[in-house]
Amino acid sequence: MIKSFTTAAFGLALALSPLSLNAAELKVLAGGAMGATLKDLGPKFEAATGNKLDISYAGTPELIRQATSGEPFDVAVVPVDVFMNAAAKAKFVAGPTIDIARVGFGVAVRAGAPKPDVSTPEAFKATLLAGKSVTFYPESASGAFVLKTFDRLGIGEAMKAKSKPLPLDKIAAAVANGDVELGVFLTNILNAPGVELVGQFPGELQNDLVFTSAVAADSKNAAAAKAFIDYLRTPEAMAVIKAKGMKAG
């Protein structure tokens, strides 16, 4: 287990580190749902270290493709599903990954709209079948879990006709605008203006998507990449993660 730095200790370590004198540009692979968090924390890390971050956001299948493409990268903050792919896992330093954040799944409607019942699997199933349309982002580990949940409820086929897949950054807006009745996805993505969270997936249907991190095996900036992971474990970073609707670690 990696011991978390306090914010003060992290700052002192940076002040004494040669990293502050030899800034690196880090190529970062990141899960799309980490976007709001890293867009807040990235500039803070850059200001503290002098290092620069080049972050590429994508869903799990694309992240696996990027990791195995042969193109250089330094560090990843991605869904744990990426490391379930043997070819992708081999591109990282051997050993355990470091968990950064996690978030569950929920259902949201347009602000002010009636809130349907999702408190039990039976009620959740009835709400989905009664809904005129649902949206999620299928090209991701999260989207795969949503589809798996439909299948577990025995409504996989029925949901195909009313599903309106959208890019990650379009989901909440489509619900807020009334273009889609139900958003069924990660709760931090559904936490947006004009949208109200009805509830989380009930009971055993709930699951946390874990975002974990590791340094690339071929990184030429391994120390700086490790410093970025350490920064994401500081109290300052964990506070931002929580403020963005996720759980730290």
QUIQUI-V428785 format. One record per backbone hydrogen bond with DSSP energy under -1.0 kcal/mol. NH is the residue of the N-H (numbers start at 0). CO is the residue of the C=O. E is the energy in kcal/mol with one decimal. If there is no record, write none. Layout:
nh->[NH:NH]
co->[CO:CO]
e->[E:E]
//
This chain:
nh->[9:10:11:12:13:14:15:19:20:21:25:27:28:29:30:31:33:34:37:38:40:41:44:45:46:47:48:49:51:53:55:57:62:63:64:65:66:67:73:74:75:76:77:79:81:82:83:84:88:89:90:91:92:97:99:100:101:102:105:106:107:108:110:112:123:124:125:126:127:128:129:130:133:134:139:143:144:145:146:147:148:149:150:151:152:153:154:158:163:165:169:173:174:175:176:177:178:179:181:182:183:184:186:189:191:194:195:197:198:200:204:205:208:210:211:212:213:215:216:218:224:225:226:227:228:229:230:231:232:233:237:238:239:240:241:242:243:244:245:246:248]
co->[5:6:7:8:9:10:11:16:17:17:51:53:74:55:76:57:30:31:33:34:36:37:40:41:42:43:44:45:23:25:27:29:58:59:60:61:62:63:26:26:213:28:211:209:78:79:80:81:84:85:87:88:214:212:210:210:246:208:184:198:182:195:193:109:119:120:121:122:123:124:125:126:161:181:137:139:140:141:142:143:144:145:146:147:148:150:149:154:133:135:166:169:170:171:172:174:173:173:132:107:134:105:103:185:189:191:108:106:106:104:201:202:102:100:77:97:75:73:90:215:220:221:222:223:224:225:226:227:229:230:233:234:235:236:237:238:239:241:240:101:99]
e->[-2.4:-2.2:-2.3:-2.5:-2.1:-2.0:-1.7:-1.2:-1.1:-1.9:-3.5:-2.8:-2.3:-2.6:-2.2:-1.4:-2.0:-1.9:-2.8:-2.4:-2.6:-2.9:-2.3:-2.6:-2.4:-1.9:-1.9:-2.8:-2.9:-3.2:-3.1:-1.9:-2.5:-2.5:-1.9:-2.7:-2.6:-1.7:-2.7:-1.7:-2.2:-2.9:-2.3:-2.5:-2.3:-1.1:-1.2:-1.3:-2.8:-1.8:-1.9:-1.7:-2.8:-2.5:-3.0:-1.6:-2.2:-1.5:-3.2:-2.6:-2.3:-2.5:-2.4:-2.4:-3.0:-2.4:-2.1:-2.5:-2.3:-2.3:-2.0:-1.7:-2.3:-2.0:-2.0:-2.2:-1.8:-2.2:-2.3:-2.1:-2.3:-2.2:-2.0:-2.4:-1.9:-1.3:-2.6:-2.1:-3.1:-2.2:-2.1:-2.0:-1.7:-2.9:-2.3:-1.1:-1.6:-1.6:-1.9:-2.5:-2.4:-1.5:-2.4:-1.5:-1.5:-1.6:-2.9:-2.9:-1.3:-2.3:-2.1:-1.7:-3.1:-3.4:-3.0:-1.7:-1.4:-2.9:-2.4:-1.4:-2.6:-2.6:-2.0:-1.8:-1.8:-2.6:-2.3:-1.8:-1.3:-1.8:-2.8:-2.1:-1.5:-2.5:-2.1:-2.1:-1.6:-1.7:-1.9:-3.1:-2.9]
//
